[in-house]
Amino acid sequence: MRNLGRTISKRPASDAAKRKLWVVISLVLLASLVLGGTASASSVSERIKPQPGVLIVAVGEETPASEAGLARGDILLAIDGDMVNTAAELQHVILMRDPGDT
C-alpha cells in the first residue's frame, strides 16, 4: 500500500500557495452564499437560462485572477482545456494544479 500523505512543512507558505487557498476559500464561500441565500437554487434556475461556464462575480485587486485579466462579469469556460460549468468543477481544476502554474 502506498502512503499518499504529505508532510506538513514548517516553512511559511509561498504567495502562490496562499493565493490558491484564497481562490478555493472564495469559491466555497460564494457557493455557500448562492445556495444558502434567501432565494432557493430552484427558483433562481427557473429565472436564469443556463449557460456553460462559471460567472465571475468579483475579482480581488492584485490577485492572480486580476493579473490574468479576469474581470467581474466574465464567464470562465475552461482552464487549460478542462471545461468548468460549476463552482465545484472550477475548484477541482484549480486544486489539481500546483501553486505558480500558469
Buried (B, 14 or more C-beta within 10 A) or exposed (E): EEEEEEEEEEEEEEEEBEBBEBBBEBBEEBBEEEEEEEEEEEEEEEEEEEEEBBEBEEBEEEBBBEEEEBEEEBEBEBBEEEEBBEBEBBBEBBEEEEBEEE
